[in-house]
C-alpha cells in the first residue's frame, strides 16, 4: 500500500524559504496533500496535488508563497515554502487521497511529519 515520509523541515528566519519533500512508495489513486498542525490547533490543509495531472490547490493562507509539485520519476512530492512567517510554524504532514478534497478525513497513509519553525 501507499506509504509516505516527510523530510526537509528546519529552523528558518521570517522571510526565509524551505523545501519539504514527501517520498511516496506507490502512486496514490488521486493525489497527495500537505497539512500542518501547530501546538494546540487542529490539523489544517495547506496544499494538494493530483498525481496524474499535476493540478494543484492551495489554502488561502499560503497562496502565492507556497508551491506544491511532484517528480513522478522520483515518487516525490515537494512543498516549496517562500516568504515564511512565524505563523507557518507547525509540524507538516503529507498524506495520500483518492478524492479531490481538502478534508483531512479524506486522506490516509499519513507520513510521520517534519517540524518547520519560523523565527520572528
Long-range contacts (C-beta under 8 A, 24 or more apart in sequence): 1-26, 1-109, 2-26, 2-27, 2-28, 2-96, 2-108, 2-109, 3-109, 4-32, 4-94, 4-95, 4-96, 4-109, 4-110, 4-111, 5-111, 5-112, 6-92, 6-93, 6-94, 6-111, 6-112, 6-113, 6-114, 7-114, 8-114, 9-91, 9-92, 9-114, 9-115, 9-116, 9-117, 10-115, 10-116, 10-117, 11-117, 11-118, 11-119, 12-84, 12-116, 12-117, 12-118, 12-119, 13-118, 13-119, 14-84, 14-85, 14-86, 14-118, 14-119, 14-120, 15-83, 15-84, 16-84, 16-118, 17-80, 17-81, 17-82, 17-83, 17-84, 18-81, 18-84, 18-116, 19-78, 19-79, 19-80, 19-81, 20-78, 20-79, 20-81, 20-92, 20-94, 20-114, 20-116, 21-76, 21-77, 21-78, 22-76, 22-77, 22-78, 22-79, 22-94, 22-111, 23-74, 23-75, 23-76, 24-75, 24-76, 24-77, 24-96, 25-75, 26-75, 27-51, 27-75, 28-96, 28-97, 28-98, 28-109, 29-96, 29-97, 29-98, 30-96, 30-97, 30-98, 30-99, 30-100, 31-96, 31-97, 31-100, 32-70, 32-77, 32-94, 32-95, 32-96, 32-97, 33-94, 33-95, 33-96, 33-97, 33-102, 33-107, 34-68, 34-77, 34-79, 34-92, 34-93, 34-94, 35-92, 35-93, 35-94, 35-95, 35-104, 35-107, 36-88, 36-90, 36-91, 36-92, 36-93, 36-116, 37-90, 37-91, 37-93, 37-113, 38-89, 38-90, 38-91, 41-90, 43-93, 43-104, 45-102, 45-103, 45-104, 46-79, 46-92, 47-79, 48-97, 48-101, 48-102, 49-77, 50-100, 57-102, 59-102, 61-87, 62-88, 81-116, 84-116, 84-118, 85-118, 86-118, 86-119, 86-120, 87-118, 88-116, 88-118, 89-116, 89-117, 89-118, 90-115, 90-116, 91-115, 91-116, 92-116
